[in-house]
Amino acid sequence: MKSQFTTAYRNPVKFRMPTADNLVPIRLDIEIDGQRYKDAFTWNPSDPDSEVIVFAKRTVKDLKLPSGFITQIAQSIQSQLTEFRSYEGQDMFVGEKIVPIKLDLRVNHTLIRDQFLWDLNNMESDPEDFAKNFCADIGIEDPEVGPAIAFAIREQLYEIAVQNVTSAKEIKVNKKGRRGMEYIPVSKAGVTAVDLAKLFGSKSSVVRKRKDWDVFEPIVDILSNEEVEALEAREDRIAR
């Protein structure tokens, strides 16, 4: 049986996030004179750069931060956008590839740990939609948890996309003097190319293998105020 993804492996695609929306995960952690600002959000790389300084000014005004944060916020966002754009136009190989996505994060009083497989070939995947359904299935009511889960997924997918650009460069070098590249349709998760068509539908991007249900069952804990304070104190010590 010929895999429906073979062509995608042999023919690279241009770099982009392997999701429906090509958004850049932006993470900020800025401290000035003892005041700290942390945030994580997505940004459309097609938006004009003038929006960056507008966002920085509005954020500083809304949060009543010192004016010195404006430059730091703008520079950090611009730096991350520049890095993302540096990959645009470059080839990346995706191929018959599914990858493990891991969640290990705390949002306010909610602690989430989970692991599942993600189909990199599905450019219509939607981390935000997955996160929304995840919270609904688990019964998580905190509205900040869903966006945090989606962001964590996007960060990992971005890292993998960058790695695929590097792989494409290496493959081009290795292909010189050879008629074709060696093709091994096995993912890190040990799922063969033939299995992929069975695991994923046309729109689905996530699968939790039955044999792994006991190992990778989602773990969600609601922490007490004391536990949150202890974790935050430890995080502050590590940050310093």
C-alpha positions in Angstrom: 0.0 0.0 0.0 1.4 3.4 -1.0 1.2 6.0 1.8 -0.9 9.1 1.0 1.9 11.2 2.7 4.9 9.9 0.6 4.8 12.9 -1.8 5.0 15.3 1.2 8.1 13.6 2.4 10.0 13.6 -0.9 8.9 17.1 -1.9 9.6 19.7 0.8 7.2 22.5 1.7 8.1 26.1 2.5 8.5 26.9 6.2 5.4 27.7 8.2 3.7 26.6 11.3 2.1 23.1 10.8 -1.3 24.5 11.8 -4.2 26.2 10.1 -3.1 29.6 11.3 0.5 30.6 10.8 1.1 32.3 14.1 4.3 33.0 16.0 4.4 32.0 19.7 5.8 35.0 21.6 7.0 34.7 25.2 8.0 37.7 27.3 9.8 37.7 30.7 11.0 41.2 31.5 12.1 42.7 34.8 13.0 46.3 35.4 13.8 47.8 38.8 12.2 44.9 40.6 9.0 44.9 38.5 8.5 41.8 36.4 6.2 41.3 33.4 5.6 37.8 32.0 3.2 37.0 29.2 2.8 34.5 26.3 0.7 35.0 23.2 0.7 34.5 19.5 1.4 37.0 16.8 0.6 37.1 13.1 4.0 37.5 11.3 2.1 39.3 8.4 1.0 42.1 10.6 3.0 45.4 10.1 5.8 46.0 12.5 4.2 49.2 13.6 1.7 47.1 15.5 4.5 46.0 17.9 5.1 49.4 19.4 1.4 50.0 19.6 1.0 46.8 21.5 3.9 47.6 23.8 2.5 51.0 24.7 -1.0 49.7 25.3 0.3 46.9 27.5 2.3 49.3 29.6 -0.6 51.7 30.0 -3.1 48.9 30.8 -0.9 47.3 33.4 0.4 50.6 34.8 4.1 49.5 34.2 7.0 52.0 34.1 7.6 53.5 30.7 10.9 51.7 30.4 9.0 48.5 29.7 7.8 49.8 26.3 11.1 49.5 24.6 11.9 46.2 26.2 8.6 44.6 25.3 8.8 45.9 21.7 12.4 44.8 21.2 11.6 41.3 22.6 8.6 40.8 20.3 10.5 42.2 17.3 13.5 39.9 17.9 11.2 36.8 18.0 9.4 37.9 14.9 12.7 38.4 13.1 13.9 35.0 14.0 10.6 33.4 12.8 10.8 35.4 9.5 14.4 34.3 8.9 13.0 30.8 8.2 10.3 31.9 5.8 11.0 30.8 2.2 13.3 28.0 3.4 12.4 24.3 2.7 11.3 22.0 5.4 10.6 18.3 5.3 7.6 17.0 7.2 6.9 13.7 5.6 5.2 10.7 7.3 5.8 12.1 10.7 3.9 12.2 14.0 5.5 13.6 17.1 4.8 13.4 20.8 3.5 16.7 22.4 4.0 17.0 26.1 2.1 19.3 28.5 3.5 20.1 31.9 2.3 23.5 33.0 0.6 25.3 35.8 -2.1 28.0 35.2 -3.2 29.8 38.4 -4.3 26.9 40.5 -4.5 24.3 37.8 -1.7 21.8 37.1 -1.8 19.9 33.8 0.3 17.0 32.6 -0.4 15.1 29.4 1.2 13.5 26.4 -0.3 12.7 22.9 0.7 12.4 19.3 0.4 15.1 16.7 0.2 14.8 12.9 2.6 17.3 11.4 1.2 16.7 7.9 -2.1 18.2 8.8 -1.7 21.9 8.0 -5.4 22.5 9.0 -4.8 21.5 12.7 -6.0 23.9 15.3 -4.3 23.9 18.7 -6.8 26.4 20.1 -9.7 24.1 19.2 -7.9 21.1 20.7 -7.3 23.0 23.9 -10.9 24.1 24.1 -12.1 20.5 23.7 -9.5 19.3 26.2 -10.8 21.7 28.9 -14.4 20.8 28.2 -13.7 17.0 28.4 -11.7 17.3 31.6 -14.1 19.9 33.2 -11.5 22.7 33.5 -13.4 26.0 34.2 -10.5 28.4 34.4 -10.7 30.4 31.1 -6.9 31.0 31.1 -6.0 27.3 30.9 -7.2 26.7 27.3 -5.0 29.5 25.8 -2.0 28.3 27.8 -2.4 24.7 26.5 -2.7 26.0 22.9 0.4 28.1 23.4 2.4 25.2 24.8 1.5 23.1 21.7 2.4 25.9 19.3 5.8 26.4 21.0 6.6 22.8 20.5 5.4 22.7 16.9 7.5 25.8 16.2 10.6 24.1 17.5 9.9 21.0 15.5 9.3 23.1 12.3 12.7 24.8 12.8 14.3 21.4 13.2 12.7 20.3 10.0 14.3 23.2 8.2 17.7 22.0 9.4 16.8 18.5 8.3 15.9 19.7 4.8 19.3 21.4 4.6 21.1 18.3 5.7 19.2 16.1 3.3 20.1 18.4 0.4 23.8 18.1 1.2 23.5 14.3 1.6 21.6 13.9 -1.7 24.4 15.4 -3.8 25.8 12.6 -5.9 22.9 10.3 -5.1 19.8 9.6 -7.3 17.4 9.7 -4.4 17.3 9.8 -0.6 16.8 6.9 1.6 13.2 6.7 2.8 12.4 5.1 6.2 8.7 5.8 7.0 9.0 5.4 10.8 8.2 8.2 13.3 9.7 8.8 16.7 6.6 7.3 18.1 7.2 4.0 16.3 4.2 4.3 14.0 4.7 3.3 10.4 3.5 5.2 7.3 0.7 2.7 6.7 -0.6 3.2 10.2 -0.9 6.9 9.8 -3.9 6.7 7.4 -5.7 4.7 10.0 -4.8 6.8 13.0 -5.7 10.2 11.5 -8.7 11.4 9.6 -8.6 14.3 7.1 -9.0 16.9 9.9 -7.9 15.2 13.1 -4.4 15.8 14.2 -4.2 14.2 17.7 -4.3 10.6 18.7 -3.8 8.9 22.1 -2.8 5.3 21.4 -4.9 2.8 23.3 -2.0 0.9 24.8 -0.7 4.2 26.2 -4.0 5.3 27.9 -2.8 4.2 31.4 0.6 5.8 30.9 -0.4 9.0 29.2 -3.8 9.6 30.7 -4.2 13.4 31.4 -3.4 14.4 34.9 -5.1 17.6 36.2 -4.7 18.8 39.8 -6.2 21.8 41.5 -3.7 23.3 43.9 -4.4 25.0 47.2 -3.4 28.6 47.8 -0.5 27.3 49.9 0.8 25.0 47.2 0.6 27.8 44.6 2.5 30.2 46.9 5.2 27.6 47.4 5.5 27.0 43.7 5.7 30.7 42.9 8.3 31.2 45.5 10.4 28.4 44.0 9.9 29.8 40.5 11.1 33.2 41.6 14.2 31.8 43.2 15.0 29.9 40.0 14.5 33.0 37.9 17.0 34.9 40.0 
